[in-house]
Amino acid sequence: MVIAGGAASGALMASIGQRVPIIAERGYHIQSADTGWPHDMPPVVFEDRSMIVTRFESGLRAASFVEFSSLSAPPDPRKWQRLRTHAAALGLPIETDARPWIGARPTLPDYLPAIGRSDRADNLLYAFGHQHLGLTLGPLTGEIIAALATGAPPPVDATPFSLRRFEG
């Protein structure tokens, strides 16, 4: 069995008595349907507004803001309004009814993911805490977990990612 539950992994690990110092690093964005932004336009960073605008096949996304919060805390609508205000001030083709989104990125205190075999249950592996890099590190994490599950040597030493680093 593998626990790979993102920011909810701490609660799952707690069910077997393993304390994990994971938090939800929540990010906000708004996404608008296709509005004529050039298809070949790379992501654009507006550093002075701490905002990035990215073109997707399904539309245009403006993202900013990170907050440390519990998974159950309600979103802060002022953050979406601020994104809309920035987009309008910059003349970006983001509709006023752009869809708001909030997502929780699983973050550990040392910003490294947790990957390994549980000391509490021999048949339990874990892989979580990748913060903003889940999609990037997911394939390698999958290879490490597959190796640990089958007894093969992992492609990289997984010791630095063990939850043991938080003991003591």
DSSP file (Angstrom, degrees, kcal/mol; ACC not computed):
  #  RESIDUE AA STRUCTURE BP1 BP2  ACC     N-H-->O    O-->H-N    N-H-->O    O-->H-N    TCO  KAPPA ALPHA  PHI   PSI    X-CA   Y-CA   Z-CA
    1    1 A M              0   0    0      0, 0.0   124,-3.0     0, 0.0     2,-0.4   0.000 360.0 360.0 360.0 144.2    0.0    0.0    0.0
    2    2 A V  E     -a  125   0A   0    122,-0.2     2,-0.8   115,-0.0   124,-0.2  -0.985 360.0-150.0-124.9 128.3    1.2    3.5   -0.8
    3    3 A I  E     +a  126   0A   0    122,-2.7   124,-2.6    -2,-0.4     6,-0.0  -0.879  35.4 148.9 -93.9 114.2    0.1    6.7    1.0
    4    4 A A        +     0   0    0     -2,-0.8   124,-0.1   122,-0.2    -1,-0.1  -0.471  15.7 139.2-140.3  60.6    0.4    9.5   -1.6
    5    5 A G    >   -     0   0    0      1,-0.3     3,-1.9     2,-0.0     4,-0.2   0.044  50.0-138.1-102.6  24.8   -2.4   11.7   -0.5
    6    6 A G  G >  S-     0   0    0    121,-0.3     3,-2.0     1,-0.3    -1,-0.3  -0.259  79.1  -6.6  57.9-138.8   -0.9   15.2   -0.9
    7    7 A A  G >  S+     0   0    0     97,-0.4     3,-0.5     1,-0.3    -1,-0.3   0.682 134.7  61.9 -66.0 -17.7   -1.6   17.5    2.0
    8    8 A A  G <> S+     0   0    0     -3,-1.9     4,-1.6     1,-0.2     3,-0.4   0.486  77.2  92.3 -84.2  -3.0   -4.0   15.0    3.5
    9    9 A S  H <> S+     0   0    0     -3,-2.0     4,-2.9     1,-0.2     5,-0.2   0.821  75.8  62.6 -62.5 -31.9   -1.1   12.5    3.9
   10   10 A G  H <> S+     0   0    0     -3,-0.5     4,-2.0    -4,-0.3    -1,-0.2   0.921 105.1  45.7 -59.8 -44.1   -0.4   13.7    7.4
   11   11 A A  H  > S+     0   0    0     -3,-0.4     4,-0.9    -4,-0.3    -1,-0.2   0.881 112.8  51.0 -66.6 -37.8   -3.8   12.6    8.6
   12   12 A L  H >< S+     0   0    0     -4,-1.6     3,-0.6     1,-0.2     4,-0.3   0.919 111.8  46.3 -65.6 -42.9   -3.5    9.3    6.8
   13   13 A M  H ><>S+     0   0    0     -4,-2.9     5,-2.1     1,-0.2     3,-1.7   0.845 104.8  62.0 -68.2 -32.9   -0.1    8.6    8.4
   14   14 A A  H ><5S+     0   0    0     -4,-2.0     3,-1.8     1,-0.3    -1,-0.2   0.795  89.4  70.6 -62.1 -27.1   -1.5    9.7   11.8
   15   15 A S  T <<5S+     0   0    0     -4,-0.9    -1,-0.3    -3,-0.6    -2,-0.2   0.696 104.0  41.1 -66.0 -16.8   -3.9    6.7   11.6
   16   16 A I  T < 5S-     0   0    0     -3,-1.7    -1,-0.3    -4,-0.3    -2,-0.2   0.204 127.7 -97.8-111.2  13.8   -0.9    4.4   12.1
   17   17 A G  T < 5S+     0   0    0     -3,-1.8     2,-0.7     1,-0.2    -3,-0.2   0.637  80.2 134.8  84.9  15.1    0.7    6.6   14.8
   18   18 A Q      < -     0   0    0     -5,-2.1     2,-0.4    -6,-0.1    -1,-0.2  -0.874  44.9-148.3-101.4 115.3    3.2    8.4   12.5
   19   19 A R        -     0   0    0     -2,-0.7   147,-0.1    -3,-0.1    -8,-0.1  -0.693  16.1-174.4 -82.9 130.2    3.4   12.1   13.1
   20   20 A V        -     0   0    0     -2,-0.4     2,-2.0   -10,-0.2    -6,-0.1  -0.991  23.6-141.8-127.0 123.6    4.2   14.1   10.0
   21   21 A P        +     0   0    0      0, 0.0     2,-0.3     0, 0.0    -2,-0.0  -0.334  49.8 146.5 -82.9  59.4    4.8   17.8   10.1
   22   22 A I        -     0   0    0     -2,-2.0     2,-0.3    86,-0.1    86,-0.2  -0.730  25.3-173.0 -98.8 143.4    3.1   18.5    6.8
   23   23 A I  E     -C  107   0B   0     84,-2.5    84,-2.5    -2,-0.3     2,-0.7  -0.863  29.3-109.7-127.3 165.4    1.1   21.7    6.0
   24   24 A A  E     -CD 106  69B   0     45,-0.9    45,-2.2    -2,-0.3     2,-1.0  -0.874  23.0-163.1 -96.1 115.1   -1.1   22.8    3.2
   25   25 A E  E     -CD 105  68B   0     80,-3.0    80,-2.2    -2,-0.7     2,-0.3  -0.853  21.8-153.8 -96.4 100.5    0.6   25.6    1.2
   26   26 A R  E     -CD 104  67B   0     41,-2.9    41,-2.3    -2,-1.0     2,-0.3  -0.605  11.3-164.5 -90.1 133.7   -2.4   26.9   -0.6
   27   27 A G  E     -CD 103  66B   0     76,-2.6    76,-2.0    -2,-0.3     2,-0.4  -0.870   4.9-149.8-115.0 149.0   -2.2   28.7   -4.0
   28   28 A Y  E     +CD 102  64B   0     36,-1.4    36,-1.9    37,-1.1     2,-0.3  -0.899  21.0 159.0-116.8 142.3   -4.8   30.8   -5.7
   29   29 A H  E     -CD 101  63B   0     72,-2.0    72,-2.2    -2,-0.4     2,-0.4  -0.983  26.5-142.9-151.1 165.1   -5.5   31.4   -9.4
   30   30 A I  E     -CD 100  62B   0     32,-2.3    32,-2.5    -2,-0.3     2,-0.4  -0.972  16.9-160.6-123.7 144.9   -8.2   32.5  -11.8
   31   31 A Q  E     -CD  99  61B   0     68,-2.2    68,-2.6    -2,-0.4     2,-0.3  -0.992   3.3-166.2-132.9 132.7   -8.7   31.0  -15.2
   32   32 A S  E     - D   0  60B   0     28,-2.9    28,-1.9    -2,-0.4     3,-0.2  -0.812  29.5-102.1-113.6 151.6  -10.5   32.5  -18.1
   33   33 A A        -     0   0    0     -2,-0.3    27,-0.2    26,-0.2    62,-0.2  -0.208  67.3 -61.0 -63.4 164.9  -11.7   30.9  -21.3
   34   34 A D        +     0   0    0     24,-0.3    -1,-0.2    25,-0.2    25,-0.0  -0.252  59.6 172.2 -52.4 124.9   -9.7   31.5  -24.4
   35   35 A T        -     0   0    0     -3,-0.2    -1,-0.1    58,-0.1    -2,-0.1   0.060  62.7 -78.1-128.9  24.7   -9.7   35.2  -25.1
   36   36 A G  S    S+     0   0    0      1,-0.3     3,-0.1     3,-0.0    -2,-0.1   0.520  73.5 153.0  94.6   4.2   -7.2   35.7  -27.9
   37   37 A W        -     0   0    0     56,-0.2    -1,-0.3     1,-0.1    -2,-0.0  -0.503  61.8 -91.4 -63.7 134.4   -3.9   35.4  -26.0
   38   38 A P    >   -     0   0    0      0, 0.0     3,-1.5     0, 0.0    -1,-0.1  -0.200  28.3-136.9 -54.9 134.2   -1.3   34.2  -28.5
   39   39 A H  T 3  S+     0   0    0      1,-0.3    16,-0.1    -3,-0.1    -2,-0.1   0.791 103.1  49.1 -63.1 -28.4   -1.1   30.4  -28.5
   40   40 A D  T 3  S+     0   0    0      2,-0.0    -1,-0.3     0, 0.0    -3,-0.0   0.315  80.5 122.3 -96.1   9.8    2.7   30.5  -28.7
   41   41 A M    <   -     0   0    0     -3,-1.5    14,-0.4     1,-0.1     3,-0.1  -0.578  57.2-138.2 -73.6 125.4    3.1   33.0  -25.8
   42   42 A P        -     0   0    0      0, 0.0    11,-0.1     0, 0.0    -1,-0.1  -0.273  42.0 -69.4 -73.2 169.2    5.3   31.6  -23.0
   43   43 A P        -     0   0    0      0, 0.0     2,-0.5     0, 0.0    11,-0.2  -0.334  53.3-145.9 -56.5 141.2    4.4   32.1  -19.4
   44   44 A V  E     -E   53   0B   0      9,-2.7     9,-2.8    -3,-0.1     2,-0.5  -0.957   5.0-152.5-117.9 127.9    4.8   35.7  -18.4
   45   45 A V  E     -E   52   0B   0     -2,-0.5     2,-0.9     7,-0.2     7,-0.2  -0.872   4.8-161.9-101.5 126.4    5.9   36.8  -14.9
   46   46 A F  E >>> -E   51   0B   0      5,-3.4     3,-1.6    -2,-0.5     5,-1.6  -0.813  13.4-176.5-103.4  88.1    4.8   40.2  -13.6
   47   47 A E  G >45S+     0   0    0     -2,-0.9     3,-1.1     1,-0.3    -1,-0.2   0.846  76.4  58.1 -58.9 -39.6    7.4   40.4  -10.9
   48   48 A D  G 345S+     0   0    0      1,-0.3    -1,-0.3    -3,-0.1    -2,-0.0   0.690 116.3  36.6 -67.1 -16.5    6.2   43.7   -9.5
   49   49 A R  G <45S-     0   0    0     -3,-1.6    -1,-0.3     2,-0.2    -2,-0.2   0.331 105.3-125.4-114.0   3.8    2.8   42.1   -8.9
   50   50 A S  T <<5 +     0   0    0     -3,-1.1    15,-0.5    -4,-0.6     2,-0.4   0.924  68.4 130.0  50.5  49.8    4.1   38.6   -7.9
   51   51 A M  E   < -E   46   0B   0     -5,-1.6    -5,-3.4    13,-0.1     2,-0.4  -0.980  45.1-159.7-136.7 143.8    1.9   37.1  -10.6
   52   52 A I  E     -EF  45  63B   0     11,-2.3    11,-2.8    -2,-0.4     2,-0.5  -0.982   7.0-157.1-122.8 138.2    2.4   34.7  -13.4
   53   53 A V  E     -EF  44  62B   0     -9,-2.8    -9,-2.7    -2,-0.4     2,-0.4  -0.967  13.9-174.3-116.8 126.6    0.1   34.4  -16.5
   54   54 A T  E     - F   0  61B   0      7,-2.6     7,-2.7    -2,-0.5     2,-0.5  -0.965  19.4-135.4-126.6 136.7    0.1   31.1  -18.4
   55   55 A R  E     + F   0  60B   0     -2,-0.4     2,-0.3   -14,-0.4     5,-0.2  -0.773  27.2 177.6 -90.0 129.9   -1.6   30.2  -21.6
   56   56 A F  E >   - F   0  59B   0      3,-3.5     3,-1.4    -2,-0.5    -2,-0.0  -0.840  44.9-108.1-122.8 163.9   -3.3   26.8  -21.7
   57   57 A E  T 3  S+     0   0    0     -2,-0.3   -23,-0.2     1,-0.3     3,-0.1   0.851 122.3  49.4 -58.7 -32.5   -5.4   25.1  -24.4
   58   58 A S  T 3  S-     0   0    0      1,-0.2   -24,-0.3   -25,-0.1     2,-0.3   0.448 126.2 -74.9 -89.1  -0.3   -8.5   25.8  -22.2
   59   59 A G  E <   - F   0  56B   0     -3,-1.4    -3,-3.5   -26,-0.2     2,-0.4  -0.984  63.2 -40.5 147.3-157.1   -7.7   29.5  -21.6
   60   60 A L  E     -DF  32  55B   0    -28,-1.9   -28,-2.9    -2,-0.3     2,-0.4  -0.930  43.4-160.7-118.1 133.9   -5.5   31.9  -19.7
   61   61 A R  E     -DF  31  54B   0     -7,-2.7    -7,-2.6    -2,-0.4     2,-0.5  -0.953   6.6-165.4-120.7 132.9   -4.5   31.5  -16.0
   62   62 A A  E     -DF  30  53B   0    -32,-2.5   -32,-2.3    -2,-0.4     2,-0.4  -0.975  19.2-177.2-112.5 125.5   -3.3   34.2  -13.7
   63   63 A A  E     +DF  29  52B   0    -11,-2.8   -11,-2.3    -2,-0.5     2,-0.3  -0.932  16.3 128.8-128.4 147.7   -1.7   32.8  -10.5
   64   64 A S  E     +D   28   0B   0    -36,-1.9   -36,-1.4    -2,-0.4   -13,-0.1  -0.940  32.5  66.2-169.9-178.1   -0.2   34.3   -7.4
   65   65 A F  E     -     0   0B   0    -15,-0.5   -37,-1.1    -2,-0.3     2,-0.4   0.748  41.7-158.3  63.6 130.8   -0.4   34.1   -3.6
   66   66 A V  E     -D   27   0B   0    -39,-0.2     2,-0.4     2,-0.0   -39,-0.2  -0.995  12.4-177.2-133.7 136.2    0.6   31.3   -1.3
   67   67 A E  E     -D   26   0B   0    -41,-2.3   -41,-2.9    -2,-0.4     2,-0.7  -0.988  26.4-129.9-134.1 147.1   -0.8   31.0    2.2
   68   68 A F  E     +D   25   0B   0     -2,-0.4     2,-0.3   -43,-0.2   -43,-0.2  -0.858  53.1 135.7 -94.4 119.4   -0.1   28.5    4.9
   69   69 A S  E     -D   24   0B   0    -45,-2.2   -45,-0.9    -2,-0.7     2,-0.2  -0.940  55.8 -85.8-155.3 169.4   -3.4   27.2    6.1
   70   70 A S    >   -     0   0    0     -2,-0.3     3,-1.0   -47,-0.1   -47,-0.1  -0.501  40.2-115.8 -80.3 157.6   -5.3   24.1    7.1
   71   71 A L  T 3  S+     0   0    0      1,-0.2    -1,-0.1    -2,-0.2   -63,-0.0   0.815 114.8  51.1 -61.7 -30.0   -7.1   22.1    4.5
   72   72 A S  T 3  S+     0   0    0      2,-0.1    -1,-0.2     0, 0.0     0, 0.0   0.544  81.7 112.1 -89.5  -6.4  -10.4   22.9    6.0
   73   73 A A  S <  S-     0   0    0     -3,-1.0    -4,-0.0     1,-0.1     0, 0.0  -0.413  74.7-111.5 -67.2 140.2  -10.0   26.7    6.2
   74   74 A P        -     0   0    0      0, 0.0    -1,-0.1     0, 0.0    -4,-0.1  -0.381  37.8-100.5 -68.9 151.1  -12.2   28.6    3.8
   75   75 A P        -     0   0    0      0, 0.0     3,-0.1     0, 0.0    27,-0.0  -0.270  29.0-117.8 -67.2 159.5  -10.6   30.4    0.9
   76   76 A D    >>  -     0   0    0      1,-0.1     3,-1.9     2,-0.0     4,-0.7  -0.865  20.5-163.2-100.3 102.3   -9.9   34.2    1.1
   77   77 A P  H 3> S+     0   0    0      0, 0.0     4,-2.1     0, 0.0     5,-0.2   0.707  83.4  73.2 -62.2 -19.7  -11.9   35.8   -1.8
   78   78 A R  H 3> S+     0   0    0      1,-0.2     4,-2.2     2,-0.2     5,-0.1   0.820  91.3  57.8 -63.2 -28.7   -9.9   38.9   -1.5
   79   79 A K  H <> S+     0   0    0     -3,-1.9     4,-1.8     2,-0.2    -1,-0.2   0.906 106.7  46.4 -69.1 -40.9   -7.0   37.1   -3.1
   80   80 A W  H  X S+     0   0    0     -4,-0.7     4,-2.4     2,-0.2    -2,-0.2   0.902 112.0  52.1 -66.3 -39.6   -9.0   36.3   -6.2
   81   81 A Q  H  X S+     0   0    0     -4,-2.1     4,-2.5     1,-0.2    -2,-0.2   0.898 107.4  52.2 -63.5 -39.0  -10.2   39.9   -6.4
   82   82 A R  H  X S+     0   0    0     -4,-2.2     4,-2.5     2,-0.2    -1,-0.2   0.894 108.2  51.2 -64.3 -38.8   -6.7   41.1   -6.2
   83   83 A L  H  X S+     0   0    0     -4,-1.8     4,-2.7     2,-0.2    -2,-0.2   0.928 110.6  48.9 -61.7 -44.3   -5.8   38.8   -9.1
   84   84 A R  H  X S+     0   0    0     -4,-2.4     4,-2.4     1,-0.2    -2,-0.2   0.904 110.8  50.9 -61.4 -41.0   -8.7   40.2  -11.1
   85   85 A T  H  X S+     0   0    0     -4,-2.5     4,-2.5     2,-0.2    -2,-0.2   0.921 111.5  47.2 -63.3 -45.0   -7.6   43.8  -10.2
   86   86 A H  H  X S+     0   0    0     -4,-2.5     4,-1.9     2,-0.2     6,-0.2   0.932 112.1  50.2 -61.7 -46.0   -4.0   43.1  -11.4
   87   87 A A  H  <>S+     0   0    0     -4,-2.7     5,-2.6     1,-0.2     4,-0.5   0.915 112.9  46.1 -60.4 -43.7   -5.2   41.5  -14.6
   88   88 A A  H ><5S+     0   0    0     -4,-2.4     3,-1.1     1,-0.2    -1,-0.2   0.914 110.7  52.5 -65.9 -42.8   -7.5   44.4  -15.4
   89   89 A A  H 3<5S+     0   0    0     -4,-2.5    -1,-0.2     1,-0.3    -2,-0.2   0.820 111.7  47.0 -63.3 -30.8   -4.7   47.0  -14.6
   90   90 A L  T 3<5S-     0   0    0     -4,-1.9    -1,-0.3    -5,-0.2    -2,-0.2   0.505 112.8-119.8 -87.9  -5.1   -2.4   45.2  -16.9
   91   91 A G  T < 5 +     0   0    0     -3,-1.1    -3,-0.2    -4,-0.5    -2,-0.1   0.769  52.5 167.0  72.4  25.6   -5.0   45.0  -19.7
   92   92 A L      < -     0   0    0     -5,-2.6     2,-2.2    -6,-0.2    -1,-0.2  -0.476  46.4-116.7 -75.0 144.7   -4.8   41.2  -19.8
   93   93 A P        +     0   0    0      0, 0.0     2,-0.6     0, 0.0   -56,-0.2  -0.306  67.2 134.5 -79.8  58.2   -7.6   39.4  -21.7
   94   94 A I        -     0   0    0     -2,-2.2   -60,-0.1    -7,-0.1     4,-0.1  -0.939  55.9-123.3-108.9 123.5   -9.0   37.7  -18.6
   95   95 A E    >   -     0   0    0     -2,-0.6     3,-1.6   -62,-0.2    -7,-0.0  -0.221  15.3-121.2 -64.9 152.1  -12.7   37.8  -18.3
   96   96 A T  T 3  S+     0   0    0      1,-0.3    -1,-0.1    -8,-0.0   -12,-0.1   0.752 114.0  54.5 -66.0 -23.0  -14.3   39.3  -15.2
   97   97 A D  T 3  S+     0   0    0      2,-0.0    -1,-0.3     3,-0.0    -2,-0.1   0.059  78.4 154.0 -98.4  26.2  -16.1   36.0  -14.5
   98   98 A A    <   -     0   0    0     -3,-1.6   -66,-0.2     1,-0.1   -14,-0.1  -0.228  53.2-102.5 -53.7 141.2  -12.8   34.0  -14.6
   99   99 A R  E     -C   31   0B   0    -68,-2.6   -68,-2.2   -69,-0.1     2,-0.2  -0.504  33.2-137.0 -71.8 127.4  -13.1   30.8  -12.6
  100  100 A P  E     -C   30   0B   0      0, 0.0     2,-0.3     0, 0.0   -70,-0.2  -0.559  24.0-176.6 -81.5 151.0  -11.4   30.9   -9.2
  101  101 A W  E     -C   29   0B   0    -72,-2.2   -72,-2.0    -2,-0.2     2,-0.4  -0.994  12.5-172.4-145.3 146.5   -9.4   28.0   -8.0
  102  102 A I  E     -C   28   0B   0     -2,-0.3     2,-0.3   -74,-0.2   -74,-0.2  -0.995   9.3-177.6-137.6 138.9   -7.5   27.1   -4.8
  103  103 A G  E     -C   27   0B   0    -76,-2.0   -76,-2.6    -2,-0.4     2,-0.6  -0.985  22.5-130.0-138.1 149.2   -5.2   24.1   -4.3
  104  104 A A  E     -C   26   0B   0     -2,-0.3   -97,-0.4   -78,-0.2   -78,-0.2  -0.869  16.2-158.6-103.2 120.4   -3.2   22.8   -1.4
  105  105 A R  E     -C   25   0B   0    -80,-2.2   -80,-3.0    -2,-0.6     2,-0.5  -0.858  23.6-123.2 -97.8 126.1    0.4   21.9   -2.0
  106  106 A P  E     -C   24   0B   0      0, 0.0    25,-2.4     0, 0.0     2,-0.4  -0.552  37.3-177.5 -74.2 121.0    1.8   19.5    0.5
  107  107 A T  E     -C   23   0B   0    -84,-2.5   -84,-2.5    -2,-0.5    23,-0.1  -0.969  16.3-161.5-129.0 133.0    4.8   21.0    2.2
  108  108 A L    >   -     0   0    0     21,-0.4     3,-1.9    -2,-0.4   -86,-0.1  -0.727  38.1-104.2-104.7 159.0    7.2   19.7    4.8
  109  109 A P  T 3  S+     0   0    0      0, 0.0   -87,-0.1     0, 0.0    -1,-0.1   0.783 120.5  42.5 -57.3 -31.3    9.5   22.0    7.0
  110  110 A D  T 3  S-     0   0    0      2,-0.2    -3,-0.0     3,-0.0     0, 0.0   0.360 107.7-122.5 -98.3   6.2   12.7   21.2    5.0
  111  111 A Y  S <  S+     0   0    0     -3,-1.9    18,-0.0     1,-0.2     0, 0.0   0.600  73.8 120.9  64.3  14.2   11.0   21.4    1.6
  112  112 A L        -     0   0    0     48,-0.1    -1,-0.2     1,-0.1    -2,-0.2  -0.803  66.0-112.3-100.0 149.4   12.0   17.9    0.7
  113  113 A P        -     0   0    0      0, 0.0     2,-0.6     0, 0.0    16,-0.2  -0.315  23.6-118.2 -72.8 164.6    9.4   15.3   -0.2
  114  114 A A  E     +B  128   0A   0     14,-3.6    14,-2.2     2,-0.0     2,-0.4  -0.934  44.0 161.2-103.5 117.1    8.8   12.2    2.1
  115  115 A I  E     +B  127   0A   0     46,-1.7     2,-0.3    -2,-0.6    12,-0.2  -0.986  26.6  68.9-139.8 124.1    9.5    9.0    0.2
  116  116 A G  E    S-B  126   0A   0     10,-2.1    10,-2.6    -2,-0.4     2,-0.4  -0.997  75.5 -50.8 165.4-165.6   10.1    5.7    1.8
  117  117 A R  E     -B  125   0A   0     -2,-0.3     8,-0.2     8,-0.2    46,-0.1  -0.874  55.2-112.0-106.2 136.6    8.9    2.7    3.7
  118  118 A S        -     0   0    0      6,-3.1     6,-0.2    -2,-0.4    44,-0.0  -0.385   9.5-151.8 -67.5 140.4    7.0    3.1    6.9
  119  119 A D  S    S+     0   0    0      1,-0.2     3,-0.2    -2,-0.1    -1,-0.1   0.575  97.5  56.9 -81.1 -11.7    8.6    2.0   10.2
  120  120 A R  S    S+     0   0    0      1,-0.3     2,-0.3     4,-0.1    -1,-0.2   0.713 117.4  22.4 -93.3 -24.3    5.1    1.4   11.5
  121  121 A A    >   -     0   0    0      3,-0.2     3,-1.9     1,-0.1    -3,-0.4  -0.933  64.2-148.8-148.8 119.2    3.9   -1.1    8.9
  122  122 A D  T 3  S+     0   0    0     -2,-0.3    -1,-0.1     1,-0.3    -4,-0.0   0.780  99.5  51.3 -60.0 -28.7    6.1   -3.2    6.7
  123  123 A N  T 3  S+     0   0    0     -6,-0.1     2,-0.5     2,-0.0    -1,-0.3   0.220  92.9  94.8 -95.3  16.5    3.7   -3.2    3.8
  124  124 A L    <   +     0   0    0     -3,-1.9    -6,-3.1    -6,-0.2     2,-0.3  -0.933  46.5 178.2-117.0 124.3    3.2    0.6    3.7
  125  125 A L  E     -aB   2 117A   0   -124,-3.0  -122,-2.7    -2,-0.5     2,-0.3  -0.785  12.1-153.9-111.6 160.7    5.2    3.0    1.5
  126  126 A Y  E     +aB   3 116A   0    -10,-2.6   -10,-2.1    -2,-0.3     2,-0.2  -0.989  18.4 172.5-139.5 149.2    4.7    6.7    1.4
  127  127 A A  E     + B   0 115A   0   -124,-2.6  -121,-0.3    -2,-0.3     2,-0.3  -0.752  35.4 107.9-155.8 100.4    5.3    9.4   -1.2
  128  128 A F  E     + B   0 114A   0    -14,-2.2   -14,-3.6    -2,-0.2  -121,-0.1  -0.959  31.5  77.2-162.0 174.3    4.1   13.0   -0.5
  129  129 A G        +     0   0    0     -2,-0.3   -21,-0.4   -16,-0.2    -1,-0.1   0.786  45.3 141.5  87.6  29.8    5.2   16.5    0.3
  130  130 A H    >   -     0   0    0      1,-0.2     3,-2.6   -23,-0.1   -23,-0.1   0.405  37.2-165.1 -85.6   3.2    6.5   17.6   -3.1
  131  131 A Q  G >  S-     0   0    0    -25,-2.4     3,-0.7     1,-0.3    -1,-0.2  -0.241  70.5  -9.7  51.3-122.8    5.1   21.2   -2.7
  132  132 A H  G 3  S+     0   0    0      1,-0.2    -1,-0.3   -27,-0.1     3,-0.2   0.434 132.3  67.3 -83.6  -0.5    5.0   22.9   -6.1
  133  133 A L  G <>  +     0   0    0     -3,-2.6     4,-3.2     1,-0.2     5,-0.3   0.117  58.2 115.2-111.4  21.2    7.0   20.1   -7.8
  134  134 A G  H <> S+     0   0    0     -3,-0.7     4,-1.5     1,-0.2    -1,-0.2   0.918  82.7  42.5 -58.6 -47.0    4.5   17.2   -7.7
  135  135 A L  H  4 S+     0   0    0     -3,-0.2    -1,-0.2     2,-0.2    -2,-0.1   0.872 117.9  47.6 -68.1 -35.7    4.1   16.9  -11.4
  136  136 A T  H  4 S+     0   0    0      1,-0.2     4,-0.3    -4,-0.2    -2,-0.2   0.925 122.1  32.4 -70.6 -45.3    7.8   17.4  -12.0
  137  137 A L  H  X S+     0   0    0     -4,-3.2     4,-2.7     1,-0.2     5,-0.2   0.549  94.8  92.7 -91.5  -8.3    9.0   14.9   -9.4
  138  138 A G  H  X S+     0   0    0     -4,-1.5     4,-2.6    -5,-0.3     5,-0.2   0.897  83.8  49.9 -54.2 -48.4    6.1   12.5   -9.7
  139  139 A P  H  > S+     0   0    0      0, 0.0     4,-1.8     0, 0.0    -1,-0.2   0.924 114.5  43.6 -60.7 -44.6    7.7   10.2  -12.3
  140  140 A L  H  > S+     0   0    0     -4,-0.3     4,-2.4     2,-0.2    -2,-0.2   0.903 113.0  52.6 -67.0 -39.9   11.0    9.8  -10.4
  141  141 A T  H  X S+     0   0    0     -4,-2.7     4,-2.8     1,-0.2     5,-0.2   0.911 107.6  52.6 -60.4 -41.6    9.1    9.3   -7.1
  142  142 A G  H  X S+     0   0    0     -4,-2.6     4,-2.6    -5,-0.2    -1,-0.2   0.891 108.6  49.8 -60.2 -40.3    7.0    6.6   -8.8
  143  143 A E  H  X S+     0   0    0     -4,-1.8     4,-2.2     2,-0.2    -2,-0.2   0.905 111.4  48.7 -65.3 -41.2   10.3    4.8   -9.9
  144  144 A I  H  X S+     0   0    0     -4,-2.4     4,-2.6     2,-0.2    -2,-0.2   0.942 113.5  46.3 -63.3 -47.4   11.6    5.0   -6.3
  145  145 A I  H  X S+     0   0    0     -4,-2.8     4,-2.5     1,-0.2    -2,-0.2   0.905 111.2  52.1 -63.4 -42.2    8.4    3.7   -4.8
  146  146 A A  H  X S+     0   0    0     -4,-2.6     4,-1.7    -5,-0.2     6,-0.3   0.912 111.2  47.9 -60.5 -42.0    8.2    0.9   -7.4
  147  147 A A  H  X>S+     0   0    0     -4,-2.2     5,-1.4     1,-0.2     4,-1.2   0.933 112.4  47.9 -64.9 -45.4   11.8   -0.1   -6.6
  148  148 A L  H  <5S+     0   0    0     -4,-2.6    -2,-0.2     1,-0.2    -1,-0.2   0.883 111.8  51.2 -62.1 -37.6   11.1   -0.1   -2.8
  149  149 A A  H  <5S+     0   0    0     -4,-2.5    -1,-0.2     1,-0.2    -2,-0.2   0.837 117.3  37.9 -68.9 -32.9    7.9   -2.1   -3.3
  150  150 A T  H  <5S-     0   0    0     -4,-1.7    -1,-0.2    -5,-0.2    -2,-0.2   0.495 111.1-113.4 -99.0  -4.5    9.7   -4.8   -5.4
  151  151 A G  T  <5S+     0   0    0     -4,-1.2    -3,-0.2     1,-0.3    -4,-0.1   0.548  71.2 136.3  84.1   6.5   12.9   -4.9   -3.5
  152  152 A A      < -     0   0    0     -5,-1.4    -1,-0.3    -6,-0.3    -2,-0.1  -0.456  67.7 -91.2 -80.9 158.7   14.9   -3.5   -6.4
  153  153 A P        -     0   0    0      0, 0.0    -1,-0.1     0, 0.0    -5,-0.1  -0.551  46.6-119.3 -69.4 132.6   17.6   -0.8   -5.8
  154  154 A P        -     0   0    0      0, 0.0   -10,-0.1     0, 0.0    -9,-0.0  -0.328  19.3-114.9 -69.5 156.3   16.0    2.6   -6.2
  155  155 A P  S    S+     0   0    0      0, 0.0     2,-0.3     0, 0.0   -11,-0.0   0.743 101.5  19.7 -65.2 -22.4   17.3    4.9   -9.0
  156  156 A V  S    S-     0   0    0    -16,-0.1     2,-0.4     0, 0.0     0, 0.0  -0.960 100.8 -86.8-139.2 158.6   18.5    7.3   -6.3
  157  157 A D        -     0   0    0     -2,-0.3     4,-0.1     1,-0.2   -13,-0.0  -0.530  35.2-166.5 -66.5 119.6   19.2    6.9   -2.6
  158  158 A A    >   +     0   0    0     -2,-0.4     3,-1.8     1,-0.2     4,-0.4   0.491  62.3  99.5 -88.2  -3.4   15.9    7.5   -0.8
  159  159 A T  G >  S+     0   0    0      1,-0.3     3,-1.7     2,-0.2    -1,-0.2   0.877  76.4  56.3 -53.2 -44.6   17.4    7.8    2.7
  160  160 A P  G 3  S+     0   0    0      0, 0.0    -1,-0.3     0, 0.0    -2,-0.1   0.695 106.8  52.7 -62.9 -14.7   17.3   11.7    2.7
  161  161 A F  G <  S+     0   0    0     -3,-1.8   -46,-1.7   -46,-0.2    -2,-0.2   0.402  81.9 119.9-100.9   1.3   13.6   11.5    2.0
  162  162 A S  S X  S-     0   0    0     -3,-1.7     3,-1.4    -4,-0.4   -46,-0.1  -0.332  70.7-127.7 -66.9 146.6   12.7    9.2    4.9
  163  163 A L  G >  S+     0   0    0      1,-0.3     3,-2.0   -46,-0.1     4,-0.2   0.624  99.1  86.0 -67.9 -12.1   10.3   10.4    7.6
  164  164 A R  G >  S+     0   0    0      1,-0.3     3,-1.9     2,-0.2    -1,-0.3   0.766  71.5  75.4 -59.1 -23.4   13.0    9.4   10.1
  165  165 A R  G <  S+     0   0    0     -3,-1.4    -1,-0.3     1,-0.3    -2,-0.1   0.689  92.9  52.7 -64.7 -15.8   14.5   12.8    9.6
  166  166 A F  G <  S+     0   0    0     -3,-2.0    -1,-0.3    -4,-0.1     2,-0.2   0.393  88.2 103.4 -99.5   2.9   11.7   14.4   11.7
  167  167 A E    <         0   0    0     -3,-1.9    -3,-0.0     1,-0.2     0, 0.0  -0.561 360.0 360.0 -84.6 148.6   12.2   12.1   14.7
  168  168 A G              0   0    0     -2,-0.2    -1,-0.2     0, 0.0    -2,-0.0   0.448 360.0 360.0  92.9 360.0   14.0   13.2   17.8
